[in-house]
Amino acid sequence: MTRIDVNGTTLGIESFGDDRAPLVLLAGGTTMLSWPDGLCERLAAGGRRVVRYDLRDSGESETADPQAPAYTLRTLAADAAALADALGGGPAHLAGIGVGGMVAQVAALDHPGAFSALTLVGTRPVAPGPVDADLPEHDPVAMRRLFARPAPDWADRAAVAGFAAAGAEALGDDPAAARATAARIWDRTPGTAAPVQLANQIGLVFSRLDCSPRWRERLPGIGLPTLVVHGRRNRFFPVGNAEALAREIPGARLLVLDAATALPASAADEVAAAMLRPR
């Protein structure tokens, strides 16, 4: 684990594998712990240098003001390109999960020369907020359960982990895995103030970003080999969102997992094999 200065900010990164191997860059959603350790290890065993990183205002990356971010989605996309350049070794395979998948889409469109391939996990082709008429919305029952939970005491590690476990249950994910990950995120969060915890645990800072202009109409311009990965039982971004991405990005492959919203550790082998498959 280390930190690196790029694009006018400081990003927290963690590396796996041989520094001389082709680079796979994993954009967090919002923290790097959205990417299971086992997946990182399998990609590294497959001959890749794997670097996962925290987006701004999360984890080991620079935290400024999660309630009023002074950057945009396109800034986060530029961070990814600058990080790929700083790490060296030629164009990177860029992967983004959740909101990190939105970052990755815009990065591939705005900075195509920085990347050799694209993987989009559990994401959709539009910004937070109202979706296009042809895209499925969040599951309303799951959303009611999520927002009915009282906020925890953010200074209480166990309470925060329990809050995450309850949210995972509402989304159909593994509560035990979510509890463990939330505790790790809490340990890496710079303070217990609610806005900072919300940025780290829920990625709420992303909903405050300027995500204009729209990018969905530009997706046919992506010329990178692209893999779209999604859980069949994803209640937050139902699978129709992934199907739209795969239709609109030329030549994209779609891998639908027997999973919900989070990327489960049990899928590491299948996802790693798909990412390592020759284009």
N, C-alpha and C positions, 0 to 999 in steps of 0.2 A: 504494500500500500504506500502510495506517495502522492505528491501534488505537483502539478505542472502549470506554468503560466502560459496562457494562449489567449489571443483575441481580447486582450484587456481584462482578463479575469483569471482566477485560479481554479483549476478543476482537480478533484480527487480521482485518482485512478488506481486500479489494481491489475497486475500483469500475471499471466500464466504462460508457460512454454518458453521456447527458444526465441530470444530477441532478434535472431537473424531470419526467422521464419516469416512467411506472408502474414500480414496483419489482419485480424478480425477485431473490429471496434464495436463494442456493445454499449449503446446509449441507454442509460437508466430510464426508468419510468416511475418516479423521478430519480430514485436512488439506484445505484448499481446492483443492490441486492435483489432487484426484480429478476435478475439473471441467476438461476441456480448454480451453486458451486460446481455440481457435477457436470453441467453442460460446459462450463468454462474448461474444466479438466479434460473432458472428452474431445473438445475442439483442439486443445493443446496437444493431446496425445495423437491427434490426426495430422500433426505437422503444422500447426498454426501458432502464431504469437497472438494471444488473446488479451485484450485490454478492455475491461469494463470501467465505466466512469459514471460519476454523479453529475446530473444537470446542475446548473446554477441554483443556489438557494436550497441545496440538499446535501446531506452527507458530509463528505470531506471537502466539497467544493465551496467556493466563496458564498457566504450568506450576507445579503445586504438588507433588503426589505421585502419579504415575501408578500406583504399586503399591497405593495405598490411597486412591482418590478419595473425597473427602468430599462428593460430590454424587451425584445419581441421574439416571436417564434423564429423569425429569420436570423436573429442574433444567435439563437441556440443552434440553428443549422450551420451558421458560420463557425461556431465553436467546434462542431464535429469536424468540419473540413480543416480548421487550423490544428486541431489535435492530431488528425491523421498525418498532416504535414510535419508536425513537430516530432512525432514518433518515428518518422522516416520509413524507408523500405518500399516506397512506391504506393500506388493506390491501395486503399483498404477496402475490405469487405465490411460494409456498414450494416449493423443490425440495430433496430429500435423496437422497444416493447411498450405497449400502451401509449402514453403520451410521447414517449421516446420514439415510437413508430411514426408519429406525426412529424417530429423533428427530422427523422431519417428521410421521409418523403421529400420534405422541402430541401434538405441538404443535397439529395440526389439531383433535384431539379436545378438548384442554384449553383452547385459546385460539382458537376458531373466528373470533372477531371480528377477529383480527389479520391474517387471510389471505383472499385472494380466489380462490385456486386452489392446486392441489397437484400436484406431479410427484414420482413415486417411481421411482428408478432402481436396478436391481440389488439389491433388498432383499427382505425377507420380513416376514410379519405377526406374528412371535414373536421373543422376545429370544434372545441367544446361549445356546447350550446345547441340550438335547434338544428336538426339534421335535414338533409334533403328528403323529399317525399318518397323516394325509392329505397331509402336506407332504414333498416329497423332501429327503433329507439331502444333505450334502456328498458329492461323488463320492469314493468310498473310495480309488481308485487315485491320484487327484490329491492327496488328503490325505496318503497315505503318502509320495509324492514330496516334498511340501512339508515334512513334518516330518522327513524323512531328511537334510535339508541341515544341515551344521554351521553354527553361528552365525558370522558374520564378526567381524572386529575392528571394532567400532563406531566407532573413531577413524580408520579408514581409509576415506575417501570412496569410492575405487574399489572396495574390497572390498564395501562396503554396496550400491553400485550393481550389482555383479555378483550379489550375493545376491538382489536384487530381480529381476534379469533371469532368474535360474534359477527363481524362484517364478512369474514370468509364464509361462515356458515350460511349467511343470507345469500351469498353469491354462488354457493355450491362448491366452494373450494375447501381444502383441507384445513380445519381450524387449528390443528396442532402445528402444522407447518407455518401457518400465518402467525401464530403466537410466537414461535421461535424467531421468525424473520423480523417481526415488529420489535422484539427485544433487542435484536442486533442493531436495527435501525435506531432505536432509542439511545443505545450506547454511543452511536456515532453522531447524534444530533447535537448541535452547538447551543444547548440551552433548552429550558422547559416552557418558554413562552408559547402560548397557544398558536400564533401564526407560524412560528418556526416548526413546531411539532406537526401542524397540519400540512405544511409544505413537504415534510419528510415522510409522514405516515400515509397521507392521502393524496399528496401532489396538488393540493388546493391552489398553490401559486399559479398553476398552469391555467386555471380558469380565469385568472386576472390578466393574462397576457394579451397583447395585441397580436392576433393571428391573421391579420389581413396582409395581403389580399388572399382570396381563395386560391387553392392550388389544385383542387380536384380536376378541373378542366385541363390542367397541364400534364396530368399523369401519362397520357399517351406519348409524351415526349421523353419519358424515362427510357434510356437506351441500355441500362445495366441489366444483367441477368438478375432476376428477382424471384425470391421465394416468399410466399405469404403463408404464415402459420397461424392457426386459430383453433380455439376450443369449440367443439360442437355444442357444448352446453354453456357457452359464455353468456351470462345474463346482463353484463354491463355493456358490451358491444356485441350484440348477437351476430351469428356467423354470416348473415347477409352482408355485413360490412366488409368482411374479408373477401367474399365472393365478388363484390363490386371492385375492390382493389385488383383482384386477379384478372377480372375482365378488362379493366381499363389500362393496365400496364402491359405493354406488348410482351408476349411470351412468358408471362409470369406463371410460376408453378404454385399450386395451392395444396397445402398439407393441413388437413383437418384432424385434430387430435381428439381422442376421447377424454376431454378435459373441460373445465369451466373457464373462469376468467384468468386465474394465475397460470403461469407456466410451471407445471408440476415437475419435481425432481425425477419422477418415474418416466418422463418423456425425454430425458436428456439424450439417450442413445438414438432415438428416432429423429429428434431435431438435429443433433450433431451430424448424423449420416446425411440428412437432406441438405444441410448447409455445406458439407464437404464434398457433395456429389459434383463431379465435373460438369461444367455447363455445356 
